[in-house]
Amino acid sequence: MKTKDDVWPKEVVDSFSNFYMQLDSHPIREEENGDEALVIYHARARKEWHDRLANKEGMNLAIINEDLLTNIQLKLVTKRAADTAKKVSSLI
């Protein structure tokens, strides 16, 4: 059972709140595979946050790693294009 001493510090709560606001309003959502890229990014960021927490390290989730997010999206677009090309070539 949690006690009042188990409450997360305000900085952590603010970081998570800002993280979700950043994801929800990120311009990549308007691009091809943008929402899927954000879901994958979310999973990776969450895992990294927990890994760092286990090592007693901090991390501000609200700072979006744009390079990582762009890379995730590029991989999704590339995979979809390859899958489409494979389907088309099987029809020929």
Steps between C-alpha positions, in 0.01 A plus 500: 500500500629844414542767761514874453881467502485298173386798295727588208687831522341791316788509247429139398126558469562816296746314277244230422224753445716702262616182325143402413412854396807505272402166343138603456587827327809387306489599130614153393144385570398664171760305302496150357532243781531784750268356763663159476844661533383679815371174651838333442683808629280499812586137571873561462496817712298326772745209508799734514337696783446182703853376426646829617278502806632154593854642475400804708544731201264770389341572165265774385248325279361834382811554286416317179795340323414626151779302333373174648140580410594588141705180473207291624268661247750452217532130583122463495467677164785296352351172624156587363651593162695172488188303594299675230771439239509133595121469461506676163786287369317182598209608281717538191 
